[in-house]
Amino acid sequence: MSTVALAQDLGIESTSDLKQHLAPHLGRSGALRVDASQVARVHTAAIQVLCAFVLARRQAGHATVFDDATDTFRDAARLLGVLQTLGLDATPDKSNSVENVA
């Protein structure tokens, strides 16, 4: 199983880089492990890129598994309602780790 690591900062300004980072793995056959253990900041746009990536791989018949997702990453996915899309287990509310810029 191949692994791709996510950056620590997945802010909106990094979504283009994230898309380019994931693109070579889009058509890779077999399961792909996404290491989310370093994610300290994540923006909705980055989650959208990751959802599109996972769904495209799923439609092509390839599994994508997130490993060691940080609380910040899980909280963002939970708040956006995409835990199932990303294949993450539901976790207790720890939304104090999610930055609210509103």
C-alpha positions as CSV (number, residue, x, y, z in Angstrom):
1,M,0.0,0.0,0.0
2,S,1.4,3.4,-1.0
3,T,1.3,6.4,1.4
4,V,1.0,10.1,0.7
5,A,1.5,12.5,3.6
6,L,-0.5,15.6,4.2
7,A,1.1,18.9,5.1
8,Q,0.8,20.4,8.6
9,D,-1.0,23.5,7.2
10,L,-3.9,22.8,4.9
11,G,-5.1,26.4,4.8
12,I,-7.0,27.8,1.8
13,E,-3.8,29.2,0.3
14,S,-2.4,25.6,0.1
15,T,-5.3,24.0,-1.8
16,S,-3.6,24.3,-5.2
17,D,-0.5,22.7,-3.9
18,L,-2.6,20.0,-2.2
19,K,-4.3,19.2,-5.5
20,Q,-1.0,18.9,-7.3
21,H,0.4,16.8,-4.5
22,L,-2.5,14.3,-4.7
23,A,-2.8,14.3,-8.6
24,P,-0.2,11.6,-9.2
25,H,-2.0,9.3,-6.8
26,L,-5.4,9.7,-8.4
27,G,-5.2,6.8,-10.8
28,R,-2.8,4.7,-8.7
29,S,-4.3,1.2,-8.4
30,G,-4.9,-0.5,-5.1
31,A,-5.3,1.1,-1.7
32,L,-3.7,4.4,-0.9
33,R,-2.9,5.4,2.7
34,V,-3.2,9.2,3.4
35,D,-1.1,10.1,6.5
36,A,-3.0,12.9,8.2
37,S,-0.9,12.8,11.4
38,Q,0.7,16.2,11.0
39,V,-2.4,18.3,10.1
40,A,-2.6,21.2,12.5
41,R,-4.7,23.6,10.4
42,V,-7.2,22.7,7.8
43,H,-9.6,24.9,5.7
44,T,-12.9,23.8,4.2
45,A,-11.3,24.2,0.7
46,A,-8.7,21.6,1.5
47,I,-11.4,19.2,2.8
48,Q,-13.3,19.7,-0.4
49,V,-10.1,18.8,-2.4
50,L,-9.7,15.7,-0.3
51,C,-13.3,14.7,-0.7
52,A,-13.1,15.0,-4.5
53,F,-9.9,13.0,-4.5
54,V,-11.4,10.2,-2.4
55,L,-14.6,10.1,-4.4
56,A,-12.7,10.0,-7.7
57,R,-10.5,7.1,-6.5
58,R,-13.6,5.3,-5.2
59,Q,-15.4,5.6,-8.5
60,A,-12.3,4.1,-10.2
61,G,-12.4,1.2,-7.7
62,H,-9.5,2.3,-5.6
63,A,-9.6,2.5,-1.8
64,T,-8.3,5.5,0.2
65,V,-7.6,5.2,3.9
66,F,-6.7,8.0,6.3
67,D,-4.2,7.1,8.9
68,D,-3.6,8.8,12.3
69,A,-5.8,11.8,11.5
70,T,-5.3,14.5,14.0
71,D,-8.2,15.8,16.2
72,T,-8.1,19.0,14.1
73,F,-8.5,17.1,10.9
74,R,-11.3,14.8,12.3
75,D,-13.1,17.8,13.9
76,A,-13.1,19.7,10.6
77,A,-14.4,16.6,8.7
78,R,-17.1,16.1,11.4
79,L,-18.2,19.8,11.3
80,L,-18.5,19.7,7.5
81,G,-20.4,16.4,7.6
82,V,-17.8,14.4,5.5
83,L,-16.5,11.8,8.0
84,Q,-18.2,9.1,6.0
85,T,-17.0,10.4,2.7
86,L,-13.4,10.4,4.0
87,G,-13.9,7.0,5.7
88,L,-13.2,8.4,9.1
89,D,-14.9,7.1,12.3
90,A,-17.1,9.5,14.2
91,T,-15.4,11.1,17.2
92,P,-16.6,13.1,20.2
93,D,-17.0,16.8,19.7
94,K,-13.6,18.4,20.1
95,S,-14.4,21.5,18.1
96,N,-12.2,23.6,20.3
97,S,-9.3,22.5,18.2
98,V,-11.0,23.9,15.1
99,E,-10.2,27.5,14.2
100,N,-13.4,29.6,13.8
101,V,-12.5,32.6,11.6
102,A,-16.0,34.0,11.5
